[in-house]
Amino acid sequence: MSDVEEVVVLVDATDRETGLAPKLQAHLDGLLHRAISVIILNDRGEMLLQQREAGKYHSGGLWTNACCSHPRPGEEVAKAAARRLREEMGFEAKLVPMFSTVYRAELGALTEHEFVHVFGGRHVGPVNPDPAEVGAYEWRALPGLFADIEARPELYTAWFRKYLRDHRADVEALSARL
């Protein structure tokens, strides 16, 4: 399904469903909608980052967490997270809920306004990203990642910067939970 055809679930500030909208229209109008994100660590405590494919309709070429997307209408957020991890990065992992957050970011003509459910997991093994979604990937040690985001925030997506700024303790504690 293309970005133009995809539908997102609109929500209120408590994540209660209020309707549906075409994905692109939701981003043009800045409508609050439900989203998912996945953070993956390996056994060395390094985080899996993906560089969004350069042709993505927003934030192309920027570095971000393992995957992010939107649940389909009627799809549970945990199932959407597992589905998108498999579709974007080409592997499965046991995922645990980490936190939820609301953020708004102006991205040129588009506005990301999302109620995001963030999941975490551990993966040791091959990564087989979908080249239509992912331009590159790498594993990064957390201390260096936090420092790089402070020094060069323009290289990272708005939502990923928010996760690491507002939920750093949750991210650092993830490896102990898995």
Rosetta constraint file for C-alpha pairs under 8 A:
AtomPair CA 1 CA 5 HARMONIC 6.12 0.50
AtomPair CA 1 CA 6 HARMONIC 6.14 0.50
AtomPair CA 2 CA 6 HARMONIC 6.16 0.50
AtomPair CA 3 CA 23 HARMONIC 6.48 0.50
AtomPair CA 3 CA 24 HARMONIC 6.52 0.50
AtomPair CA 4 CA 22 HARMONIC 7.04 0.50
AtomPair CA 4 CA 23 HARMONIC 6.68 0.50
AtomPair CA 4 CA 24 HARMONIC 5.83 0.50
AtomPair CA 5 CA 22 HARMONIC 6.68 0.50
AtomPair CA 5 CA 23 HARMONIC 7.42 0.50
AtomPair CA 6 CA 22 HARMONIC 5.87 0.50
AtomPair CA 6 CA 23 HARMONIC 5.46 0.50
AtomPair CA 6 CA 24 HARMONIC 7.91 0.50
AtomPair CA 7 CA 20 HARMONIC 6.53 0.50
AtomPair CA 7 CA 21 HARMONIC 5.49 0.50
AtomPair CA 7 CA 22 HARMONIC 4.32 0.50
AtomPair CA 7 CA 23 HARMONIC 5.04 0.50
AtomPair CA 7 CA 72 HARMONIC 7.04 0.50
AtomPair CA 7 CA 73 HARMONIC 7.54 0.50
AtomPair CA 8 CA 20 HARMONIC 5.70 0.50
AtomPair CA 8 CA 21 HARMONIC 5.52 0.50
AtomPair CA 8 CA 22 HARMONIC 6.12 0.50
AtomPair CA 8 CA 23 HARMONIC 5.34 0.50
AtomPair CA 8 CA 26 HARMONIC 7.57 0.50
AtomPair CA 8 CA 33 HARMONIC 6.51 0.50
AtomPair CA 8 CA 34 HARMONIC 7.06 0.50
AtomPair CA 8 CA 70 HARMONIC 6.43 0.50
AtomPair CA 8 CA 71 HARMONIC 7.13 0.50
AtomPair CA 8 CA 72 HARMONIC 6.51 0.50
AtomPair CA 8 CA 73 HARMONIC 6.93 0.50
AtomPair CA 9 CA 17 HARMONIC 6.65 0.50
AtomPair CA 9 CA 18 HARMONIC 7.63 0.50
AtomPair CA 9 CA 19 HARMONIC 6.11 0.50
AtomPair CA 9 CA 20 HARMONIC 4.74 0.50
AtomPair CA 9 CA 21 HARMONIC 6.71 0.50
AtomPair CA 9 CA 33 HARMONIC 5.47 0.50
AtomPair CA 9 CA 34 HARMONIC 5.67 0.50
AtomPair CA 9 CA 70 HARMONIC 7.93 0.50
AtomPair CA 9 CA 71 HARMONIC 7.44 0.50
AtomPair CA 9 CA 72 HARMONIC 7.19 0.50
AtomPair CA 9 CA 73 HARMONIC 6.04 0.50
AtomPair CA 10 CA 17 HARMONIC 5.80 0.50
AtomPair CA 10 CA 18 HARMONIC 5.40 0.50
AtomPair CA 10 CA 19 HARMONIC 5.06 0.50
AtomPair CA 10 CA 20 HARMONIC 5.33 0.50
AtomPair CA 10 CA 21 HARMONIC 6.82 0.50
AtomPair CA 10 CA 31 HARMONIC 7.06 0.50
AtomPair CA 10 CA 32 HARMONIC 5.85 0.50
AtomPair CA 10 CA 33 HARMONIC 4.12 0.50
AtomPair CA 10 CA 34 HARMONIC 6.31 0.50
AtomPair CA 11 CA 15 HARMONIC 5.07 0.50
AtomPair CA 11 CA 16 HARMONIC 5.13 0.50
AtomPair CA 11 CA 17 HARMONIC 4.34 0.50
AtomPair CA 11 CA 18 HARMONIC 5.03 0.50
AtomPair CA 11 CA 19 HARMONIC 7.07 0.50
AtomPair CA 11 CA 32 HARMONIC 5.92 0.50
AtomPair CA 11 CA 33 HARMONIC 5.17 0.50
AtomPair CA 11 CA 34 HARMONIC 6.34 0.50
AtomPair CA 11 CA 115 HARMONIC 7.63 0.50
AtomPair CA 12 CA 16 HARMONIC 5.43 0.50
AtomPair CA 12 CA 17 HARMONIC 6.67 0.50
AtomPair CA 12 CA 18 HARMONIC 6.61 0.50
AtomPair CA 12 CA 32 HARMONIC 6.82 0.50
AtomPair CA 12 CA 33 HARMONIC 7.87 0.50
AtomPair CA 13 CA 32 HARMONIC 7.95 0.50
AtomPair CA 13 CA 102 HARMONIC 7.84 0.50
AtomPair CA 13 CA 115 HARMONIC 7.50 0.50
AtomPair CA 15 CA 34 HARMONIC 7.17 0.50
AtomPair CA 15 CA 115 HARMONIC 6.65 0.50
AtomPair CA 20 CA 73 HARMONIC 7.72 0.50
AtomPair CA 21 CA 25 HARMONIC 6.73 0.50
AtomPair CA 21 CA 26 HARMONIC 6.06 0.50
AtomPair CA 22 CA 26 HARMONIC 6.20 0.50
AtomPair CA 23 CA 27 HARMONIC 6.42 0.50
AtomPair CA 24 CA 28 HARMONIC 6.15 0.50
AtomPair CA 25 CA 29 HARMONIC 6.03 0.50
AtomPair CA 26 CA 30 HARMONIC 5.72 0.50
AtomPair CA 26 CA 31 HARMONIC 4.95 0.50
AtomPair CA 26 CA 32 HARMONIC 7.57 0.50
AtomPair CA 26 CA 33 HARMONIC 7.54 0.50
AtomPair CA 27 CA 31 HARMONIC 6.60 0.50
AtomPair CA 27 CA 110 HARMONIC 5.20 0.50
AtomPair CA 27 CA 111 HARMONIC 5.03 0.50
AtomPair CA 27 CA 112 HARMONIC 5.74 0.50
AtomPair CA 27 CA 113 HARMONIC 7.43 0.50
AtomPair CA 28 CA 109 HARMONIC 6.62 0.50
AtomPair CA 28 CA 110 HARMONIC 4.77 0.50
AtomPair CA 28 CA 111 HARMONIC 6.07 0.50
AtomPair CA 29 CA 110 HARMONIC 7.49 0.50
AtomPair CA 29 CA 111 HARMONIC 6.92 0.50
AtomPair CA 30 CA 110 HARMONIC 7.17 0.50
AtomPair CA 30 CA 111 HARMONIC 4.71 0.50
AtomPair CA 30 CA 112 HARMONIC 6.11 0.50
AtomPair CA 30 CA 113 HARMONIC 5.58 0.50
AtomPair CA 31 CA 113 HARMONIC 6.05 0.50
AtomPair CA 31 CA 114 HARMONIC 7.94 0.50
AtomPair CA 32 CA 113 HARMONIC 4.87 0.50
AtomPair CA 32 CA 114 HARMONIC 5.20 0.50
AtomPair CA 32 CA 115 HARMONIC 6.79 0.50
AtomPair CA 33 CA 113 HARMONIC 6.63 0.50
AtomPair CA 33 CA 114 HARMONIC 4.97 0.50
AtomPair CA 33 CA 115 HARMONIC 5.97 0.50
AtomPair CA 34 CA 70 HARMONIC 6.26 0.50
AtomPair CA 34 CA 71 HARMONIC 7.02 0.50
AtomPair CA 34 CA 114 HARMONIC 5.72 0.50
AtomPair CA 34 CA 115 HARMONIC 4.92 0.50
AtomPair CA 34 CA 116 HARMONIC 6.00 0.50
AtomPair CA 34 CA 117 HARMONIC 7.86 0.50
AtomPair CA 35 CA 68 HARMONIC 7.38 0.50
AtomPair CA 35 CA 69 HARMONIC 5.75 0.50
AtomPair CA 35 CA 70 HARMONIC 4.27 0.50
AtomPair CA 35 CA 71 HARMONIC 6.29 0.50
AtomPair CA 35 CA 77 HARMONIC 7.92 0.50
AtomPair CA 35 CA 114 HARMONIC 6.07 0.50
AtomPair CA 35 CA 115 HARMONIC 5.93 0.50
AtomPair CA 35 CA 116 HARMONIC 4.55 0.50
AtomPair CA 35 CA 117 HARMONIC 6.31 0.50
AtomPair CA 36 CA 68 HARMONIC 5.52 0.50
AtomPair CA 36 CA 69 HARMONIC 5.44 0.50
AtomPair CA 36 CA 70 HARMONIC 5.69 0.50
AtomPair CA 36 CA 71 HARMONIC 6.94 0.50
AtomPair CA 36 CA 77 HARMONIC 6.60 0.50
AtomPair CA 36 CA 80 HARMONIC 7.22 0.50
AtomPair CA 36 CA 81 HARMONIC 5.96 0.50
AtomPair CA 36 CA 116 HARMONIC 5.16 0.50
AtomPair CA 36 CA 117 HARMONIC 4.80 0.50
AtomPair CA 36 CA 118 HARMONIC 5.78 0.50
AtomPair CA 36 CA 119 HARMONIC 7.65 0.50
AtomPair CA 37 CA 65 HARMONIC 7.48 0.50
AtomPair CA 37 CA 66 HARMONIC 7.78 0.50
AtomPair CA 37 CA 67 HARMONIC 5.75 0.50
AtomPair CA 37 CA 68 HARMONIC 4.10 0.50
AtomPair CA 37 CA 69 HARMONIC 6.53 0.50
AtomPair CA 37 CA 81 HARMONIC 6.62 0.50
AtomPair CA 37 CA 116 HARMONIC 6.82 0.50
AtomPair CA 37 CA 117 HARMONIC 6.34 0.50
AtomPair CA 37 CA 118 HARMONIC 4.73 0.50
AtomPair CA 37 CA 119 HARMONIC 6.22 0.50
AtomPair CA 38 CA 65 HARMONIC 6.56 0.50
AtomPair CA 38 CA 66 HARMONIC 5.74 0.50
AtomPair CA 38 CA 67 HARMONIC 5.34 0.50
AtomPair CA 38 CA 68 HARMONIC 6.24 0.50
AtomPair CA 38 CA 81 HARMONIC 6.52 0.50
AtomPair CA 38 CA 85 HARMONIC 7.23 0.50
AtomPair CA 38 CA 118 HARMONIC 5.75 0.50
AtomPair CA 38 CA 119 HARMONIC 4.82 0.50
AtomPair CA 38 CA 120 HARMONIC 5.57 0.50
AtomPair CA 38 CA 121 HARMONIC 7.58 0.50
AtomPair CA 39 CA 47 HARMONIC 7.19 0.50
AtomPair CA 39 CA 48 HARMONIC 7.24 0.50
AtomPair CA 39 CA 65 HARMONIC 5.58 0.50
AtomPair CA 39 CA 66 HARMONIC 5.57 0.50
AtomPair CA 39 CA 67 HARMONIC 7.37 0.50
AtomPair CA 39 CA 118 HARMONIC 7.42 0.50
AtomPair CA 39 CA 119 HARMONIC 6.22 0.50
AtomPair CA 39 CA 120 HARMONIC 4.67 0.50
AtomPair CA 39 CA 121 HARMONIC 6.44 0.50
AtomPair CA 40 CA 47 HARMONIC 5.72 0.50
AtomPair CA 40 CA 48 HARMONIC 5.52 0.50
AtomPair CA 40 CA 65 HARMONIC 7.64 0.50
AtomPair CA 40 CA 66 HARMONIC 6.17 0.50
AtomPair CA 40 CA 120 HARMONIC 5.68 0.50
AtomPair CA 40 CA 121 HARMONIC 4.88 0.50
AtomPair CA 40 CA 122 HARMONIC 5.34 0.50
AtomPair CA 40 CA 123 HARMONIC 6.60 0.50
AtomPair CA 41 CA 45 HARMONIC 5.57 0.50
AtomPair CA 41 CA 46 HARMONIC 5.31 0.50
AtomPair CA 41 CA 47 HARMONIC 4.45 0.50
AtomPair CA 41 CA 48 HARMONIC 6.07 0.50
AtomPair CA 41 CA 120 HARMONIC 7.85 0.50
AtomPair CA 41 CA 121 HARMONIC 6.40 0.50
AtomPair CA 41 CA 122 HARMONIC 4.86 0.50
AtomPair CA 41 CA 123 HARMONIC 6.33 0.50
AtomPair CA 41 CA 174 HARMONIC 7.98 0.50
AtomPair CA 41 CA 175 HARMONIC 6.95 0.50
AtomPair CA 42 CA 46 HARMONIC 5.54 0.50
AtomPair CA 42 CA 47 HARMONIC 6.68 0.50
AtomPair CA 42 CA 48 HARMONIC 7.67 0.50
AtomPair CA 42 CA 122 HARMONIC 5.37 0.50
AtomPair CA 42 CA 123 HARMONIC 5.19 0.50
AtomPair CA 42 CA 124 HARMONIC 5.59 0.50
AtomPair CA 43 CA 122 HARMONIC 7.32 0.50
AtomPair CA 43 CA 123 HARMONIC 7.57 0.50
AtomPair CA 43 CA 124 HARMONIC 6.76 0.50
AtomPair CA 45 CA 141 HARMONIC 6.64 0.50
AtomPair CA 45 CA 142 HARMONIC 7.29 0.50
AtomPair CA 45 CA 175 HARMONIC 6.43 0.50
AtomPair CA 46 CA 139 HARMONIC 5.61 0.50
AtomPair CA 46 CA 140 HARMONIC 4.98 0.50
AtomPair CA 46 CA 141 HARMONIC 4.36 0.50
AtomPair CA 46 CA 142 HARMONIC 6.09 0.50
AtomPair CA 47 CA 65 HARMONIC 7.87 0.50
AtomPair CA 47 CA 139 HARMONIC 5.33 0.50
AtomPair CA 47 CA 140 HARMONIC 5.20 0.50
AtomPair CA 47 CA 141 HARMONIC 6.36 0.50
AtomPair CA 47 CA 142 HARMONIC 6.69 0.50
AtomPair CA 48 CA 65 HARMONIC 6.60 0.50
AtomPair CA 48 CA 66 HARMONIC 5.60 0.50
AtomPair CA 48 CA 137 HARMONIC 7.09 0.50
AtomPair CA 48 CA 138 HARMONIC 5.88 0.50
AtomPair CA 48 CA 139 HARMONIC 4.56 0.50
AtomPair CA 48 CA 140 HARMONIC 6.54 0.50
AtomPair CA 49 CA 63 HARMONIC 6.47 0.50
AtomPair CA 49 CA 64 HARMONIC 5.56 0.50
AtomPair CA 49 CA 65 HARMONIC 4.89 0.50
AtomPair CA 49 CA 66 HARMONIC 5.22 0.50
AtomPair CA 49 CA 137 HARMONIC 5.49 0.50
AtomPair CA 49 CA 138 HARMONIC 5.44 0.50
AtomPair CA 49 CA 139 HARMONIC 6.12 0.50
AtomPair CA 49 CA 140 HARMONIC 7.20 0.50
AtomPair CA 50 CA 63 HARMONIC 5.62 0.50
AtomPair CA 50 CA 64 HARMONIC 5.51 0.50
AtomPair CA 50 CA 65 HARMONIC 6.10 0.50
AtomPair CA 50 CA 66 HARMONIC 5.59 0.50
AtomPair CA 50 CA 67 HARMONIC 7.42 0.50
AtomPair CA 50 CA 134 HARMONIC 6.19 0.50
AtomPair CA 50 CA 135 HARMONIC 7.33 0.50
AtomPair CA 50 CA 136 HARMONIC 5.84 0.50
AtomPair CA 50 CA 137 HARMONIC 4.29 0.50
AtomPair CA 50 CA 138 HARMONIC 6.66 0.50
AtomPair CA 51 CA 60 HARMONIC 7.88 0.50
AtomPair CA 51 CA 61 HARMONIC 5.66 0.50
AtomPair CA 51 CA 62 HARMONIC 5.38 0.50
AtomPair CA 51 CA 63 HARMONIC 4.21 0.50
AtomPair CA 51 CA 64 HARMONIC 6.26 0.50
AtomPair CA 51 CA 134 HARMONIC 5.82 0.50
AtomPair CA 51 CA 135 HARMONIC 5.34 0.50
AtomPair CA 51 CA 136 HARMONIC 5.07 0.50
AtomPair CA 51 CA 137 HARMONIC 5.88 0.50
AtomPair CA 52 CA 56 HARMONIC 6.98 0.50
AtomPair CA 52 CA 59 HARMONIC 7.07 0.50
AtomPair CA 52 CA 60 HARMONIC 5.20 0.50
AtomPair CA 52 CA 61 HARMONIC 4.95 0.50
AtomPair CA 52 CA 62 HARMONIC 5.57 0.50
AtomPair CA 52 CA 63 HARMONIC 6.25 0.50
AtomPair CA 52 CA 64 HARMONIC 7.26 0.50
AtomPair CA 52 CA 133 HARMONIC 6.20 0.50
AtomPair CA 52 CA 134 HARMONIC 4.85 0.50
AtomPair CA 52 CA 135 HARMONIC 5.54 0.50
AtomPair CA 52 CA 136 HARMONIC 7.40 0.50
AtomPair CA 53 CA 60 HARMONIC 5.49 0.50
AtomPair CA 53 CA 61 HARMONIC 5.59 0.50
AtomPair CA 53 CA 131 HARMONIC 7.14 0.50
AtomPair CA 53 CA 132 HARMONIC 6.47 0.50
AtomPair CA 53 CA 133 HARMONIC 5.24 0.50
AtomPair CA 53 CA 134 HARMONIC 4.58 0.50
AtomPair CA 53 CA 135 HARMONIC 4.14 0.50
AtomPair CA 53 CA 136 HARMONIC 7.63 0.50
AtomPair CA 54 CA 59 HARMONIC 7.98 0.50
AtomPair CA 54 CA 60 HARMONIC 4.17 0.50
AtomPair CA 54 CA 61 HARMONIC 4.40 0.50
AtomPair CA 54 CA 62 HARMONIC 7.97 0.50
AtomPair CA 54 CA 135 HARMONIC 6.64 0.50
AtomPair CA 55 CA 60 HARMONIC 5.70 0.50
AtomPair CA 55 CA 61 HARMONIC 7.80 0.50
AtomPair CA 56 CA 60 HARMONIC 4.77 0.50
AtomPair CA 56 CA 133 HARMONIC 7.41 0.50
AtomPair CA 58 CA 107 HARMONIC 7.06 0.50
AtomPair CA 58 CA 110 HARMONIC 7.76 0.50
AtomPair CA 59 CA 107 HARMONIC 7.63 0.50
AtomPair CA 59 CA 157 HARMONIC 6.37 0.50
AtomPair CA 61 CA 135 HARMONIC 7.10 0.50
AtomPair CA 62 CA 154 HARMONIC 7.95 0.50
AtomPair CA 62 CA 155 HARMONIC 5.33 0.50
AtomPair CA 62 CA 156 HARMONIC 5.03 0.50
AtomPair CA 62 CA 157 HARMONIC 5.78 0.50
AtomPair CA 63 CA 155 HARMONIC 6.09 0.50
AtomPair CA 63 CA 156 HARMONIC 4.60 0.50
AtomPair CA 63 CA 157 HARMONIC 6.18 0.50
AtomPair CA 64 CA 156 HARMONIC 5.83 0.50
AtomPair CA 64 CA 157 HARMONIC 5.68 0.50
AtomPair CA 64 CA 160 HARMONIC 5.62 0.50
AtomPair CA 65 CA 160 HARMONIC 6.41 0.50
AtomPair CA 66 CA 85 HARMONIC 7.28 0.50
AtomPair CA 66 CA 89 HARMONIC 7.20 0.50
AtomPair CA 67 CA 84 HARMONIC 6.75 0.50
AtomPair CA 67 CA 85 HARMONIC 5.92 0.50
AtomPair CA 67 CA 88 HARMONIC 6.56 0.50
AtomPair CA 67 CA 89 HARMONIC 7.41 0.50
AtomPair CA 68 CA 81 HARMONIC 7.62 0.50
AtomPair CA 68 CA 84 HARMONIC 7.14 0.50
AtomPair CA 69 CA 81 HARMONIC 7.77 0.50
AtomPair CA 69 CA 84 HARMONIC 6.87 0.50
AtomPair CA 70 CA 80 HARMONIC 7.22 0.50
AtomPair CA 71 CA 75 HARMONIC 5.72 0.50
AtomPair CA 71 CA 76 HARMONIC 6.97 0.50
AtomPair CA 71 CA 77 HARMONIC 5.95 0.50
AtomPair CA 71 CA 80 HARMONIC 5.07 0.50
AtomPair CA 71 CA 81 HARMONIC 7.75 0.50
AtomPair CA 72 CA 80 HARMONIC 7.37 0.50
AtomPair CA 75 CA 79 HARMONIC 6.79 0.50
AtomPair CA 75 CA 80 HARMONIC 6.46 0.50
AtomPair CA 76 CA 80 HARMONIC 6.24 0.50
AtomPair CA 77 CA 81 HARMONIC 6.16 0.50
AtomPair CA 77 CA 117 HARMONIC 7.05 0.50
AtomPair CA 78 CA 82 HARMONIC 6.34 0.50
AtomPair CA 78 CA 95 HARMONIC 7.72 0.50
AtomPair CA 78 CA 97 HARMONIC 7.90 0.50
AtomPair CA 78 CA 119 HARMONIC 7.74 0.50
AtomPair CA 79 CA 83 HARMONIC 6.04 0.50
AtomPair CA 80 CA 84 HARMONIC 6.08 0.50
AtomPair CA 81 CA 85 HARMONIC 6.15 0.50
AtomPair CA 81 CA 119 HARMONIC 7.25 0.50
AtomPair CA 82 CA 86 HARMONIC 6.32 0.50
AtomPair CA 82 CA 92 HARMONIC 6.88 0.50
AtomPair CA 82 CA 93 HARMONIC 7.52 0.50
AtomPair CA 82 CA 95 HARMONIC 7.28 0.50
AtomPair CA 83 CA 87 HARMONIC 6.15 0.50
AtomPair CA 84 CA 88 HARMONIC 5.71 0.50
AtomPair CA 84 CA 89 HARMONIC 7.90 0.50
AtomPair CA 85 CA 89 HARMONIC 5.48 0.50
AtomPair CA 85 CA 90 HARMONIC 6.81 0.50
AtomPair CA 85 CA 91 HARMONIC 6.66 0.50
AtomPair CA 85 CA 92 HARMONIC 6.68 0.50
AtomPair CA 86 CA 90 HARMONIC 4.59 0.50
AtomPair CA 86 CA 91 HARMONIC 4.84 0.50
AtomPair CA 86 CA 92 HARMONIC 5.56 0.50
AtomPair CA 87 CA 91 HARMONIC 7.95 0.50
AtomPair CA 87 CA 129 HARMONIC 7.81 0.50
AtomPair CA 87 CA 130 HARMONIC 6.90 0.50
AtomPair CA 88 CA 129 HARMONIC 5.50 0.50
AtomPair CA 88 CA 130 HARMONIC 5.24 0.50
AtomPair CA 88 CA 133 HARMONIC 6.19 0.50
AtomPair CA 88 CA 134 HARMONIC 7.10 0.50
AtomPair CA 89 CA 127 HARMONIC 5.98 0.50
AtomPair CA 89 CA 128 HARMONIC 5.49 0.50
AtomPair CA 89 CA 129 HARMONIC 3.98 0.50
AtomPair CA 89 CA 130 HARMONIC 6.28 0.50
AtomPair CA 89 CA 134 HARMONIC 7.91 0.50
AtomPair CA 90 CA 127 HARMONIC 5.96 0.50
AtomPair CA 90 CA 128 HARMONIC 4.52 0.50
AtomPair CA 90 CA 129 HARMONIC 5.30 0.50
AtomPair CA 90 CA 130 HARMONIC 7.01 0.50
AtomPair CA 91 CA 126 HARMONIC 7.59 0.50
AtomPair CA 91 CA 127 HARMONIC 6.38 0.50
AtomPair CA 91 CA 128 HARMONIC 7.00 0.50
AtomPair CA 93 CA 121 HARMONIC 6.05 0.50
AtomPair CA 93 CA 122 HARMONIC 6.36 0.50
AtomPair CA 93 CA 123 HARMONIC 6.12 0.50
AtomPair CA 94 CA 121 HARMONIC 5.75 0.50
AtomPair CA 94 CA 122 HARMONIC 7.15 0.50
AtomPair CA 95 CA 119 HARMONIC 5.92 0.50
AtomPair CA 95 CA 120 HARMONIC 5.30 0.50
AtomPair CA 95 CA 121 HARMONIC 4.62 0.50
AtomPair CA 95 CA 122 HARMONIC 7.80 0.50
AtomPair CA 96 CA 119 HARMONIC 5.38 0.50
AtomPair CA 96 CA 120 HARMONIC 5.33 0.50
AtomPair CA 96 CA 121 HARMONIC 6.36 0.50
AtomPair CA 97 CA 117 HARMONIC 7.50 0.50
AtomPair CA 97 CA 118 HARMONIC 6.26 0.50
AtomPair CA 97 CA 119 HARMONIC 4.45 0.50
AtomPair CA 97 CA 120 HARMONIC 6.39 0.50
AtomPair CA 98 CA 117 HARMONIC 7.85 0.50
AtomPair CA 98 CA 118 HARMONIC 5.59 0.50
AtomPair CA 98 CA 119 HARMONIC 5.11 0.50
AtomPair CA 98 CA 120 HARMONIC 6.13 0.50
AtomPair CA 98 CA 170 HARMONIC 6.79 0.50
AtomPair CA 98 CA 174 HARMONIC 7.83 0.50
AtomPair CA 99 CA 117 HARMONIC 6.29 0.50
AtomPair CA 99 CA 118 HARMONIC 5.43 0.50
AtomPair CA 99 CA 119 HARMONIC 7.23 0.50
AtomPair CA 99 CA 170 HARMONIC 7.77 0.50
AtomPair CA 100 CA 115 HARMONIC 7.09 0.50
AtomPair CA 100 CA 116 HARMONIC 5.45 0.50
AtomPair CA 100 CA 117 HARMONIC 4.51 0.50
AtomPair CA 100 CA 118 HARMONIC 5.82 0.50
AtomPair CA 101 CA 115 HARMONIC 5.80 0.50
AtomPair CA 101 CA 116 HARMONIC 5.35 0.50
AtomPair CA 101 CA 117 HARMONIC 6.85 0.50
AtomPair CA 101 CA 118 HARMONIC 7.99 0.50
AtomPair CA 102 CA 113 HARMONIC 7.29 0.50
AtomPair CA 102 CA 114 HARMONIC 5.55 0.50
AtomPair CA 102 CA 115 HARMONIC 4.41 0.50
AtomPair CA 102 CA 116 HARMONIC 6.09 0.50
AtomPair CA 103 CA 112 HARMONIC 7.49 0.50
AtomPair CA 103 CA 113 HARMONIC 5.69 0.50
AtomPair CA 103 CA 114 HARMONIC 5.66 0.50
AtomPair CA 103 CA 115 HARMONIC 6.86 0.50
AtomPair CA 103 CA 116 HARMONIC 7.95 0.50
AtomPair CA 103 CA 159 HARMONIC 7.16 0.50
AtomPair CA 103 CA 162 HARMONIC 7.88 0.50
AtomPair CA 104 CA 111 HARMONIC 6.91 0.50
AtomPair CA 104 CA 112 HARMONIC 5.36 0.50
AtomPair CA 104 CA 113 HARMONIC 4.26 0.50
AtomPair CA 104 CA 114 HARMONIC 6.61 0.50
AtomPair CA 105 CA 111 HARMONIC 5.68 0.50
AtomPair CA 105 CA 112 HARMONIC 5.13 0.50
AtomPair CA 105 CA 113 HARMONIC 6.59 0.50
AtomPair CA 105 CA 158 HARMONIC 6.62 0.50
AtomPair CA 105 CA 159 HARMONIC 7.93 0.50
AtomPair CA 106 CA 110 HARMONIC 6.20 0.50
AtomPair CA 106 CA 111 HARMONIC 4.57 0.50
AtomPair CA 106 CA 112 HARMONIC 6.45 0.50
AtomPair CA 107 CA 111 HARMONIC 5.63 0.50
AtomPair CA 107 CA 112 HARMONIC 7.18 0.50
AtomPair CA 120 CA 174 HARMONIC 6.82 0.50
AtomPair CA 121 CA 174 HARMONIC 7.80 0.50
AtomPair CA 121 CA 178 HARMONIC 6.84 0.50
AtomPair CA 122 CA 175 HARMONIC 7.64 0.50
AtomPair CA 122 CA 178 HARMONIC 6.72 0.50
AtomPair CA 129 CA 133 HARMONIC 7.54 0.50
AtomPair CA 129 CA 134 HARMONIC 6.12 0.50
AtomPair CA 130 CA 134 HARMONIC 5.91 0.50
AtomPair CA 131 CA 135 HARMONIC 6.12 0.50
AtomPair CA 140 CA 144 HARMONIC 7.14 0.50
AtomPair CA 140 CA 145 HARMONIC 6.19 0.50
AtomPair CA 141 CA 145 HARMONIC 6.15 0.50
AtomPair CA 142 CA 146 HARMONIC 6.05 0.50
AtomPair CA 142 CA 172 HARMONIC 7.74 0.50
AtomPair CA 143 CA 147 HARMONIC 6.28 0.50
AtomPair CA 144 CA 148 HARMONIC 6.04 0.50
AtomPair CA 145 CA 149 HARMONIC 6.19 0.50
AtomPair CA 146 CA 150 HARMONIC 6.45 0.50
AtomPair CA 146 CA 164 HARMONIC 7.32 0.50
AtomPair CA 147 CA 151 HARMONIC 6.24 0.50
AtomPair CA 148 CA 152 HARMONIC 5.67 0.50
AtomPair CA 148 CA 153 HARMONIC 7.40 0.50
AtomPair CA 149 CA 153 HARMONIC 4.71 0.50
AtomPair CA 149 CA 155 HARMONIC 7.67 0.50
AtomPair CA 149 CA 156 HARMONIC 7.04 0.50
AtomPair CA 149 CA 161 HARMONIC 7.00 0.50
AtomPair CA 152 CA 156 HARMONIC 7.93 0.50
AtomPair CA 153 CA 161 HARMONIC 7.26 0.50
AtomPair CA 156 CA 160 HARMONIC 6.72 0.50
AtomPair CA 156 CA 161 HARMONIC 6.59 0.50
AtomPair CA 157 CA 161 HARMONIC 6.35 0.50
AtomPair CA 158 CA 162 HARMONIC 6.37 0.50
AtomPair CA 159 CA 163 HARMONIC 6.26 0.50
AtomPair CA 160 CA 164 HARMONIC 6.31 0.50
AtomPair CA 161 CA 165 HARMONIC 5.99 0.50
AtomPair CA 162 CA 166 HARMONIC 5.74 0.50
AtomPair CA 162 CA 167 HARMONIC 7.71 0.50
AtomPair CA 163 CA 167 HARMONIC 5.26 0.50
AtomPair CA 163 CA 168 HARMONIC 6.97 0.50
AtomPair CA 164 CA 168 HARMONIC 4.80 0.50
AtomPair CA 164 CA 171 HARMONIC 7.18 0.50
AtomPair CA 167 CA 171 HARMONIC 6.38 0.50
AtomPair CA 168 CA 172 HARMONIC 6.10 0.50
AtomPair CA 169 CA 173 HARMONIC 5.99 0.50
AtomPair CA 170 CA 174 HARMONIC 6.15 0.50
AtomPair CA 173 CA 177 HARMONIC 6.72 0.50
AtomPair CA 174 CA 178 HARMONIC 6.64 0.50
